[in-house]
Amino acid sequence: MKRASRTENYLLIGHVLAMAFGLAGIALVLPNIEFQAKLAEFAWGSKIFGWSMAGGGVVYMLLATAAVALYAYRTLGVWHWLSFMIPAIALSLGSELLGTSTGFPFGEYRYLSGLGYKIAGLVPFTIPLSWFYLGFSAYIIALAGLKRLEVSNWLSELGAIVCGSLCLTSWDFVLDPAMSQAPVPFWVWDQPGAFFGMPYQNFLGWMGTGIMFMTVATLLWRAKPLIIARNDLKLPLIIYLANFVFAAVLSLAAGFYIPVLLGFVLGILPLLLLYSIATNQNTTAEGNTLATNN
């Protein structure tokens, strides 16, 4: 398992570096026509910029998916890994396909280029992967923190579903305004809404989709005892924080301050609190693992 842990770290580092590279391209290069012209003078500059725009988003999401999948397998086992990953990807893909074809549950929107092959010509294959790795990261930290408080099993599960979905939605508070209104947007709203170009319906769709697949995963997890290594939650925390920072920098650069503040209050603060509770050595539970007998 040490080899798996090292591989997770390499994937995580690659994920963060790929996001930083993409962030530099979106925030610094795209708005700067003069810099783009200078890059075009060099063959390598044009190639790197072209690759970044065409596949940079795909790479960082694939790396995050691999890192979180390997982490879930190593720390929770095959059953708990797959019984979260499969519902998360399948149900979020279903919601996205429904949303891009009917407008329900998120609103009227469509994806553009830059995020990979589109399933049914509508949804980039990387989108449901991001639902998985962000959703899992938020859910597992929330569940570990609530179980550490020694509340009843059903209450900790319910709290993890709600908190995990809220943290997932809070990330979209921050990401969506910038990515849909960037100099080169990755998706567009056909009917712009009142919240910085987004309809409020979008957030209900995010909460509903998150609650749906986290509930399915929670019920499936009851089939086998769950053991959470409370001293091994750094990877999901870094995944969430890194993706939040990526979105926050883009939104702040575009002048979207309120979405970042809301995302921080409703996403970052609760997750950091639950992480602190889960890893606190002075709480009443003993040992380095949290076990649930279902």
URNORJO-V362055 format. One record per residue. N is the residue number from 1. RES is the residue in three letters. PHI is phi in radians with two decimals (NA if undefined). Layout:
# URNORJO-V362055
{{N & RES & PHI} {N & RES & PHI}}
This chain:
# URNORJO-V362055
{{1 & MET & NA} {2 & LYS & -1.10} {3 & ARG & -1.12} {4 & ALA & -1.10} {5 & SER & -1.11} {6 & ARG & -1.12} {7 & THR & -1.09} {8 & GLU & -0.98} {9 & ASN & -1.11} {10 & TYR & -1.10} {11 & LEU & -1.12} {12 & LEU & -1.12} {13 & ILE & -1.07} {14 & GLY & -1.07} {15 & HIS & -1.05} {16 & VAL & -1.14} {17 & LEU & -1.13} {18 & ALA & -1.12} {19 & MET & -1.16} {20 & ALA & -1.08} {21 & PHE & -1.10} {22 & GLY & -1.15} {23 & LEU & -1.09} {24 & ALA & -1.08} {25 & GLY & -1.14} {26 & ILE & -1.28} {27 & ALA & -1.47} {28 & LEU & -1.91} {29 & VAL & -1.47} {30 & LEU & -0.99} {31 & PRO & -1.33} {32 & ASN & -1.85} {33 & ILE & -1.12} {34 & GLU & -1.12} {35 & PHE & -1.15} {36 & GLN & -1.09} {37 & ALA & -1.13} {38 & LYS & -1.19} {39 & LEU & -1.07} {40 & ALA & -1.14} {41 & GLU & -1.24} {42 & PHE & -1.97} {43 & ALA & -1.06} {44 & TRP & -1.18} {45 & GLY & -1.13} {46 & SER & -1.13} {47 & LYS & -1.17} {48 & ILE & -1.12} {49 & PHE & -1.11} {50 & GLY & -1.11} {51 & TRP & -1.14} {52 & SER & -1.05} {53 & MET & -1.25} {54 & ALA & -1.45} {55 & GLY & -2.38} {56 & GLY & -1.07} {57 & GLY & -1.14} {58 & VAL & -1.10} {59 & VAL & -1.10} {60 & TYR & -1.18} {61 & MET & -1.31} {62 & LEU & -1.14} {63 & LEU & -1.12} {64 & ALA & -1.15} {65 & THR & -1.06} {66 & ALA & -1.13} {67 & ALA & -1.11} {68 & VAL & -1.23} {69 & ALA & -1.09} {70 & LEU & -1.17} {71 & TYR & -1.08} {72 & ALA & -1.09} {73 & TYR & -1.10} {74 & ARG & -1.21} {75 & THR & -1.60} {76 & LEU & -2.01} {77 & GLY & 1.72} {78 & VAL & -1.07} {79 & TRP & -1.06} {80 & HIS & -1.20} {81 & TRP & -1.12} {82 & LEU & -1.24} {83 & SER & -1.33} {84 & PHE & -1.73} {85 & MET & -1.11} {86 & ILE & -1.14} {87 & PRO & -1.08} {88 & ALA & -1.07} {89 & ILE & -1.23} {90 & ALA & -1.16} {91 & LEU & -1.29} {92 & SER & -1.20} {93 & LEU & -1.09} {94 & GLY & -1.04} {95 & SER & -1.12} {96 & GLU & -1.18} {97 & LEU & -1.11} {98 & LEU & -1.13} {99 & GLY & -1.14} {100 & THR & -1.31} {101 & SER & -1.80} {102 & THR & -2.19} {103 & GLY & 1.60} {104 & PHE & -1.91} {105 & PRO & -1.76} {106 & PHE & -1.69} {107 & GLY & 2.13} {108 & GLU & -1.46} {109 & TYR & -2.64} {110 & ARG & -2.67} {111 & TYR & -1.52} {112 & LEU & -1.79} {113 & SER & -1.67} {114 & GLY & 1.86} {115 & LEU & -2.07} {116 & GLY & 1.77} {117 & TYR & -0.95} {118 & LYS & -1.66} {119 & ILE & -1.24} {120 & ALA & 1.01} {121 & GLY & 1.24} {122 & LEU & -2.13} {123 & VAL & -2.09} {124 & PRO & -1.00} {125 & PHE & -1.09} {126 & THR & -1.33} {127 & ILE & -1.11} {128 & PRO & -1.10} {129 & LEU & -1.13} {130 & SER & -1.20} {131 & TRP & -1.02} {132 & PHE & -1.14} {133 & TYR & -1.28} {134 & LEU & -1.31} {135 & GLY & -1.11} {136 & PHE & -1.09} {137 & SER & -1.04} {138 & ALA & -1.20} {139 & TYR & -1.15} {140 & ILE & -1.19} {141 & ILE & -1.20} {142 & ALA & -1.08} {143 & LEU & -1.13} {144 & ALA & -1.10} {145 & GLY & -1.13} {146 & LEU & -1.23} {147 & LYS & -1.18} {148 & ARG & -1.13} {149 & LEU & -1.34} {150 & GLU & 1.08} {151 & VAL & -1.38} {152 & SER & -1.07} {153 & ASN & -1.06} {154 & TRP & -1.16} {155 & LEU & -1.25} {156 & SER & -1.16} {157 & GLU & -1.16} {158 & LEU & -1.09} {159 & GLY & -1.10} {160 & ALA & -1.16} {161 & ILE & -1.11} {162 & VAL & -1.19} {163 & CYS & -1.18} {164 & GLY & -1.07} {165 & SER & -1.20} {166 & LEU & -1.15} {167 & CYS & -1.12} {168 & LEU & -1.11} {169 & THR & -1.16} {170 & SER & -1.11} {171 & TRP & -1.09} {172 & ASP & -1.23} {173 & PHE & -0.84} {174 & VAL & -1.51} {175 & LEU & -1.31} {176 & ASP & -1.07} {177 & PRO & -1.02} {178 & ALA & -1.27} {179 & MET & -1.27} {180 & SER & -1.62} {181 & GLN & -2.25} {182 & ALA & -1.27} {183 & PRO & -0.94} {184 & VAL & -2.16} {185 & PRO & -1.24} {186 & PHE & -1.75} {187 & TRP & -2.67} {188 & VAL & -2.35} {189 & TRP & -1.67} {190 & ASP & -1.25} {191 & GLN & -2.19} {192 & PRO & -0.98} {193 & GLY & -1.83} {194 & ALA & -1.42} {195 & PHE & -1.68} {196 & PHE & 0.88} {197 & GLY & 1.62} {198 & MET & -1.86} {199 & PRO & -1.32} {200 & TYR & -1.07} {201 & GLN & -0.97} {202 & ASN & -1.01} {203 & PHE & -1.27} {204 & LEU & -1.12} {205 & GLY & -1.11} {206 & TRP & -1.14} {207 & MET & -1.07} {208 & GLY & -1.10} {209 & THR & -1.16} {210 & GLY & -1.08} {211 & ILE & -1.06} {212 & MET & -1.09} {213 & PHE & -1.33} {214 & MET & -1.25} {215 & THR & -1.15} {216 & VAL & -1.04} {217 & ALA & -1.09} {218 & THR & -1.05} {219 & LEU & -1.14} {220 & LEU & -1.19} {221 & TRP & -1.12} {222 & ARG & -1.17} {223 & ALA & -1.18} {224 & LYS & -2.39} {225 & PRO & -1.01} {226 & LEU & -1.88} {227 & ILE & -2.12} {228 & ILE & -1.86} {229 & ALA & -1.38} {230 & ARG & -1.19} {231 & ASN & -1.63} {232 & ASP & -2.31} {233 & LEU & -1.98} {234 & LYS & -1.17} {235 & LEU & -1.08} {236 & PRO & -1.08} {237 & LEU & -1.13} {238 & ILE & -1.13} {239 & ILE & -1.00} {240 & TYR & -1.14} {241 & LEU & -1.10} {242 & ALA & -1.10} {243 & ASN & -1.22} {244 & PHE & -1.17} {245 & VAL & -1.08} {246 & PHE & -0.94} {247 & ALA & -1.18} {248 & ALA & -1.13} {249 & VAL & -1.09} {250 & LEU & -1.10} {251 & SER & -1.20} {252 & LEU & -1.12} {253 & ALA & -1.10} {254 & ALA & -1.60} {255 & GLY & 1.51} {256 & PHE & -1.63} {257 & TYR & -1.46} {258 & ILE & -1.11} {259 & PRO & -1.03} {260 & VAL & -1.15} {261 & LEU & -1.09} {262 & LEU & -1.08} {263 & GLY & -1.08} {264 & PHE & -1.14} {265 & VAL & -1.20} {266 & LEU & -1.61} {267 & GLY & -2.05} {268 & ILE & -1.14} {269 & LEU & -1.06} {270 & PRO & -1.07} {271 & LEU & -1.21} {272 & LEU & -1.13} {273 & LEU & -1.11} {274 & LEU & -1.17} {275 & TYR & -1.10} {276 & SER & -1.09} {277 & ILE & -1.13} {278 & ALA & -1.10} {279 & THR & -1.78} {280 & ASN & -1.23} {281 & GLN & -1.32} {282 & ASN & -1.75} {283 & THR & -1.33} {284 & THR & -1.27} {285 & ALA & -1.17} {286 & GLU & -1.92} {287 & GLY & 1.54} {288 & ASN & -1.80} {289 & THR & -2.27} {290 & LEU & -2.07} {291 & ALA & -1.89} {292 & THR & -2.23} {293 & ASN & -1.76} {294 & ASN & -1.56}}
